[in-house]
Amino acid sequence: MGGVALRLEALSRAREAADVEALIYNFFNLEVLLKVHPLLLKGFWMTIQLCILVVPLGIAGGLVVAVAYSFHVRWLNWLLIAYVDFFRSFPPLVLLILVFYGLPFLGIEVPSLIAVLIAFLLNTASYYGEIFRAGIESIGRGQREAARSTGLNGIQTMVFVVLPQAVRNVLPDLISNTLEVMKFTALASVVALPELLRMGRVAQGLTYNPTPLIAVALIYLALLWPIVRLLSRLERRTMAKR
Amino acid sequence: MNRIAENFFDLEVMAKYLPSILDGVLVTIQLAILIVLSGLALGFVLAVVRAFQIRAVNWLIVLVVDAFRALPPIVIMIVFYFALPFVGISMSGFVVAWLSLTLVLASFAEEIFWTGILSVDRGQWEAARSTGLGFLQTLRDVVLPQAVRLTIPPLTNRTIVITKSTAIASVVAVPEILTQASAAQAFSANTTPLMMAAVAYLVIFLPLVVLSRWVESRFGWKR
């Protein structure tokens, strides 16, 4: 009896060892990683470039929406709210595919990078716009009137008095949305833009080994985790202040 | 003008592919409802567990929640669908999409619920405990009712964002709206099915976005 139990134990240990080996071979295969790391590196830089393009574009678009809203012209505000709500109810991936596959049918051939930028600008400007709008509305009317009475014109008032305070008030939301936008860039893999996720999938196809996918996930974690931590801290501090 | 009509609003194509788009709508709605139910429930449970302040458990929760907040949903789905089978874990595309987005929603919801719990003043806890209420009673009857109210606007927004991400399930071959529309587009060599998909998403999500505006003004922070 004892012998059987021992043998069973040895067997299950061997199986566990095999499992661990399979895990390492499939998910943390250094040989594969060494082979495909130039691809992943290329994808990583593309992702960084995308972020550097998409985030400022979105912020600029959002500012335009929010400042336009702050004039409180009734028909314009209706239009802006319609724009914002329209793109908030639209999955960014659907928008991207519509732009990418739809524009050529209009006779407009665009490279995938431009399609990605157009789709993300439309989407992120609506989110950033909504956040900036809330920020601007959190600044009392008196501030504007005081600024105007000191001789600042409308634009100066907006740039030097309202916006700095508005941005401070909605900083956690701004960072949170920026995190979302950076995550969106992975969607560009669907239209064959050679960013990190795309390169990871190409590398997996070349090596028949999913290690590149795990590496891609870890790279995204390394890139975005600091922002998540910062955000948790900021949100807690904002909450404590109220 | 004609070109736009032909390529984006072709009535024949519309009639032909309407049934498959509607099938997709059903799948999207099912997936979304499942994700909302399981994601919010799991997030709530995690936040309550975190309130017990057991150090090792809290570390674990923060670790997992952070990871699922940081990773793009499309990366999570692709890892689950294309990498996990190599170590013997195979799931259908639908299960992958449901599980991925449930974990993402649960992570965001946990963080929101937890921030809500923290926002209830320490004095409330102490006062409740001093009247003889136990820890759980305090949590259930005093803290959570106040905390949950504050969490409604951010939860609504987050839930909409994540249920919209069900479109990403097209990458793992779930026959939802976008998958159906892409297939129809390929068959018909016409963009009309994608426009139908766009309209379908608007019909589903626009009411929710408008509702979220109302929720914001109803339950939002009074600044």
Boltz contact constraints between the chains, C-beta under 6 A:
constraints:
  - contact:
      token1: [A, 23]
      token2: [B, 87]
      max_distance: 6.0
  - contact:
      token1: [A, 26]
      token2: [B, 86]
      max_distance: 6.0
  - contact:
      token1: [A, 26]
      token2: [B, 87]
      max_distance: 6.0
  - contact:
      token1: [A, 85]
      token2: [B, 209]
      max_distance: 6.0
  - contact:
      token1: [A, 88]
      token2: [B, 209]
      max_distance: 6.0
  - contact:
      token1: [A, 89]
      token2: [B, 202]
      max_distance: 6.0
  - contact:
      token1: [A, 89]
      token2: [B, 205]
      max_distance: 6.0
  - contact:
      token1: [A, 89]
      token2: [B, 206]
      max_distance: 6.0
  - contact:
      token1: [A, 89]
      token2: [B, 209]
      max_distance: 6.0
  - contact:
      token1: [A, 90]
      token2: [B, 201]
      max_distance: 6.0
  - contact:
      token1: [A, 91]
      token2: [B, 164]
      max_distance: 6.0
  - contact:
      token1: [A, 91]
      token2: [B, 167]
      max_distance: 6.0
  - contact:
      token1: [A, 93]
      token2: [B, 167]
      max_distance: 6.0
  - contact:
      token1: [A, 93]
      token2: [B, 168]
      max_distance: 6.0
  - contact:
      token1: [A, 94]
      token2: [B, 167]
      max_distance: 6.0
  - contact:
      token1: [A, 94]
      token2: [B, 178]
      max_distance: 6.0
  - contact:
      token1: [A, 94]
      token2: [B, 201]
      max_distance: 6.0
  - contact:
      token1: [A, 98]
      token2: [B, 194]
      max_distance: 6.0
  - contact:
      token1: [A, 102]
      token2: [B, 191]
      max_distance: 6.0
  - contact:
      token1: [A, 105]
      token2: [B, 7]
      max_distance: 6.0
  - contact:
      token1: [A, 105]
      token2: [B, 191]
      max_distance: 6.0
  - contact:
      token1: [A, 138]
      token2: [B, 223]
      max_distance: 6.0
  - contact:
      token1: [A, 183]
      token2: [B, 72]
      max_distance: 6.0
  - contact:
      token1: [A, 186]
      token2: [B, 72]
      max_distance: 6.0
  - contact:
      token1: [A, 186]
      token2: [B, 74]
      max_distance: 6.0
  - contact:
      token1: [A, 186]
      token2: [B, 75]
      max_distance: 6.0
  - contact:
      token1: [A, 187]
      token2: [B, 74]
      max_distance: 6.0
  - contact:
      token1: [A, 197]
      token2: [B, 75]
      max_distance: 6.0
  - contact:
      token1: [A, 210]
      token2: [B, 83]
      max_distance: 6.0
  - contact:
      token1: [A, 210]
      token2: [B, 86]
      max_distance: 6.0
  - contact:
      token1: [A, 213]
      token2: [B, 79]
      max_distance: 6.0
  - contact:
      token1: [A, 213]
      token2: [B, 83]
      max_distance: 6.0
  - contact:
      token1: [A, 217]
      token2: [B, 75]
      max_distance: 6.0
  - contact:
      token1: [A, 217]
      token2: [B, 79]
      max_distance: 6.0
  - contact:
      token1: [A, 220]
      token2: [B, 71]
      max_distance: 6.0
  - contact:
      token1: [A, 220]
      token2: [B, 75]
      max_distance: 6.0
  - contact:
      token1: [A, 221]
      token2: [B, 70]
      max_distance: 6.0
  - contact:
      token1: [A, 224]
      token2: [B, 70]
      max_distance: 6.0
  - contact:
      token1: [A, 225]
      token2: [B, 70]
      max_distance: 6.0
  - contact:
      token1: [A, 228]
      token2: [B, 66]
      max_distance: 6.0
  - contact:
      token1: [A, 228]
      token2: [B, 69]
      max_distance: 6.0
  - contact:
      token1: [A, 228]
      token2: [B, 70]
      max_distance: 6.0
  - contact:
      token1: [A, 235]
      token2: [B, 115]
      max_distance: 6.0
  - contact:
      token1: [A, 239]
      token2: [B, 115]
      max_distance: 6.0
  - contact:
      token1: [A, 239]
      token2: [B, 119]
      max_distance: 6.0
